[in-house]
Amino acid sequence: MTDELERLTARVRACRICIEHPRGKPLPHEPRPVLRPSSSARILLASQAPGTKVHMSGMPFTDASGDRLRSWLGVSSDEFYDTEKFAIVPMGFCFPGQDAKGADLPPRRECAPAWRAELMALMPQIDLVLTIGGYAQSWHMGAARGDSLTETVRSWRAIWDAATGPKVLPLPHPSWRNTGWLKKNPWFEMDLLPFLRSEIRYRIG
């Protein structure tokens, strides 16, 4: 990691904006920003926000969603957590809490405006961005995003071909809550995942 990116990462990990200057209700617990930027990885996992297990571990995707995501990518845990291979920078750095039904709240609105552009500027080597869920797709894809997550992910070939900077692939969130979506959209596993795994292997060896 370059000195400049290391300094910025330290600032992010010390961030308390969602407590001290929140947009809406403050974070209901102590912040624990979780991110793994990189100055050498070619692949960025633009994910959503940490869940409860990740909040406890301080490492991204140390949960069932991570198991499914690693299966989608066709990589081992060692490869996944190697910052020479993958940068992991979610849209929200801290676990946002849960709603009355026990579902995770959306990523905090403070994180991306405060930090994301600066982080991306210090990772110019990224040439593949995996946008995981609608929040990451809104930020990284702009007008290329469809009216729904399904429409966006279904358009992955056109999105890939149209990219003028880093290549972008839209993915659903690997949460087990999306098992029904996967069953309704078998093309995701039949068409997109083999292409995704090929592109991953091409970049990480």
C-alpha positions in Angstrom: 0.0 0.0 0.0 1.3 3.4 -0.8 2.0 5.8 2.0 -0.8 8.1 0.9 -3.3 5.3 0.7 -2.1 4.0 4.1 -2.6 7.4 5.7 -6.1 7.8 4.2 -7.1 4.3 5.3 -6.0 5.1 8.9 -8.2 8.2 8.7 -11.1 6.1 7.5 -10.6 3.6 10.3 -10.7 6.4 12.9 -13.8 8.0 11.4 -16.7 8.9 13.7 -18.7 11.0 11.3 -21.9 8.9 11.8 -21.7 9.6 15.5 -20.5 13.2 15.6 -22.1 14.6 12.4 -24.7 12.0 11.3 -27.1 12.4 8.4 -30.3 11.4 10.3 -30.1 9.3 13.4 -26.6 8.6 14.7 -25.1 5.1 14.5 -26.5 3.2 17.4 -23.2 1.6 18.4 -19.5 2.4 18.3 -18.1 2.7 14.8 -15.8 0.0 13.5 -15.0 0.8 9.9 -14.1 -2.3 7.9 -12.2 -2.0 4.6 -9.2 -3.5 2.8 -8.0 -1.1 0.1 -5.0 -1.9 -2.0 -2.4 -0.2 -4.2 -1.7 -3.3 -6.3 -4.9 -5.4 -6.6 -6.6 -5.1 -10.0 -10.0 -6.2 -8.7 -12.3 -4.1 -6.4 -15.1 -5.6 -4.5 -17.5 -2.7 -4.1 -19.8 -4.2 -1.5 -22.6 -2.9 0.7 -21.8 -2.7 4.4 -20.6 -5.0 7.2 -23.1 -7.3 8.9 -23.1 -8.3 12.5 -20.4 -11.0 12.2 -18.1 -8.7 10.2 -18.7 -6.0 12.8 -17.4 -8.4 15.5 -14.5 -9.8 13.4 -13.3 -6.6 11.8 -12.7 -8.5 8.6 -15.0 -8.3 5.5 -17.2 -11.2 4.5 -16.4 -13.5 7.5 -20.0 -14.8 7.3 -22.2 -17.0 5.1 -22.4 -14.2 2.5 -18.7 -14.4 2.2 -18.8 -18.1 1.7 -21.2 -17.7 -1.1 -19.3 -14.8 -2.7 -16.0 -16.8 -2.7 -17.9 -19.6 -4.3 -19.2 -17.3 -7.0 -15.7 -15.9 -7.6 -14.1 -19.4 -7.6 -11.4 -18.3 -5.1 -10.0 -19.6 -1.8 -10.1 -17.7 1.4 -6.4 -17.1 1.1 -6.8 -15.6 -2.4 -9.8 -13.6 -1.3 -8.0 -11.9 1.6 -4.8 -11.3 -0.3 -4.7 -7.5 -0.9 -2.3 -8.1 -3.8 -5.3 -9.7 -5.5 -8.5 -8.0 -4.1 -9.4 -4.6 -2.7 -12.5 -4.7 -0.6 -14.1 -1.3 -0.1 -17.8 -1.3 0.9 -20.2 1.6 0.3 -20.7 1.9 4.1 -17.7 1.0 6.3 -19.6 0.4 9.6 -22.4 -2.1 10.5 -25.4 0.2 10.1 -27.7 -1.7 12.6 -30.9 -3.6 11.9 -34.5 -2.7 11.4 -37.5 -4.0 13.5 -37.6 -7.2 11.4 -33.9 -8.0 12.0 -32.7 -7.1 8.5 -29.6 -5.0 8.1 -30.2 -1.3 7.5 -28.9 0.4 4.3 -25.3 1.6 4.3 -24.8 4.8 6.2 -25.2 7.9 4.0 -22.1 9.6 5.4 -19.5 7.1 4.2 -19.5 7.3 0.4 -19.7 11.1 0.1 -16.9 11.6 2.7 -14.4 9.0 1.5 -15.1 7.0 -1.6 -13.9 9.4 -4.4 -10.6 9.9 -2.5 -10.1 6.2 -2.0 -10.8 5.4 -5.6 -8.4 8.1 -6.8 -5.6 6.4 -4.9 -6.3 3.0 -6.5 -5.8 3.8 -10.2 -4.6 0.2 -10.9 -8.1 -1.2 -10.5 -9.4 -2.5 -13.8 -12.4 -4.6 -12.6 -15.1 -3.4 -10.3 -17.6 -6.0 -8.9 -20.6 -3.9 -7.8 -22.4 -6.0 -5.2 -26.0 -4.8 -4.7 -27.9 -1.7 -5.7 -26.0 0.9 -3.6 -22.6 0.1 -5.2 -24.2 -0.1 -8.6 -25.7 3.4 -8.2 -22.3 4.8 -7.3 -20.1 3.0 -9.8 -22.4 2.6 -12.8 -24.5 5.8 -12.8 -26.9 5.8 -15.8 -25.8 2.3 -16.8 -27.8 0.9 -13.9 -31.3 -0.4 -14.7 -34.5 0.3 -12.9 -34.1 -2.8 -10.7 -31.3 -5.0 -9.6 -32.5 -7.8 -11.7 -32.6 -5.6 -14.8 -29.1 -4.3 -14.0 -27.5 -7.8 -13.5 -29.3 -9.2 -16.5 -27.7 -6.5 -18.6 -24.2 -7.4 -17.5 -22.8 -8.1 -21.0 -23.9 -4.7 -22.4 -22.5 -3.0 -19.2 -19.2 -4.9 -19.7 -18.9 -3.9 -23.3 -19.8 -0.2 -22.7 -17.3 0.4 -19.9 -14.7 3.0 -20.9 -12.7 2.9 -17.7 -12.4 -0.1 -15.4 -14.6 -3.0 -16.4 -17.7 -3.4 -14.3 -19.8 -6.4 -13.4 -23.0 -6.1 -11.4 -23.8 -8.8 -8.9 -26.7 -9.4 -6.5 -25.8 -9.4 -2.8 -24.6 -12.9 -1.8 -26.8 -12.9 1.2 -28.7 -16.2 1.8 -31.9 -14.0 1.7 -31.3 -13.9 -2.1 -31.5 -17.7 -2.5 -35.0 -17.2 -4.0 -33.7 -14.7 -6.5 -31.0 -17.1 -7.7 -33.6 -19.8 -8.2 -35.8 -17.5 -10.3 -32.8 -16.3 -12.4 -30.8 -19.4 -13.3 -29.0 -17.5 -16.1 -26.9 -15.8 -13.3 -25.1 -19.1 -12.4 -25.1 -20.5 -16.0 -23.9 -17.4 -17.9 -22.5 -14.7 -15.7 -20.6 -16.8 -13.1 -18.4 -18.7 -15.6 -17.5 -15.4 -17.3 -16.8 -13.8 -13.9 -14.6 -16.7 -12.8 -12.6 -16.5 -16.0 -12.0 -12.8 -15.6 -11.0 -13.2 -11.9 -8.5 -16.0 -12.7 -7.0 -13.9 -15.6 -6.2 -11.1 -13.1 -5.0 -13.1 -10.1 -3.3 -16.0 -11.8 
